[in-house]
Amino acid sequence: MFRTLLAVALMAVFATGCNTMAGAGKDIERGGEKVQGAAERNK
C-alpha cells in the first residue's frame, strides 16, 4: 500500500512539472507502468 501511495505522489509531482499535455501524458504513463510493476511484484 505504501509503495502505491508513493508512486501516485511521484506521478503528481512529475505531472505538475510538465510544460505540455503530451509531456504530462508520458509522465502519467510511466507512473502507471511503475504502479503495474509494483502490483505484479506484490501478488
N, C-alpha and C positions, 0 to 999 in steps of 0.2 A: 504494500500500500504506500509506503514512504517513497519508494522509487517512482511510482506512478505520479504521485504529487510533485515530486522533484522534476520529473520530465515535463509535466504540464507547466510548472513555473518557468522552466527554462524556455519552453515554447513561447510563453507570453513575453519573455524578455527579448527573444530573437525577433518575434513578430513586431514589437514596438520599435525595434532598431532598423526596420526595413524602410527604404525610401519609396518603393513601388509595390503595387499589389502583386506583381509577378514575383518579386523577391519575398514578399510575405508568404505567398503560396508555396514557394520552395522551402522556406524555413519551417512552415507548418507540416509539410510533407515529411521532412527529415525528422521532426519531432514525433510524428505519428509512427514512423519506422522504428524509432527508439522505443516507443511505448509497446509496439508489437513485439520487438525483440525481448523486452523485459517480461512481457506476458508469456512468451514461449519458454523462456528460461525458468519461469516460476510455476509451471504447470504442475 
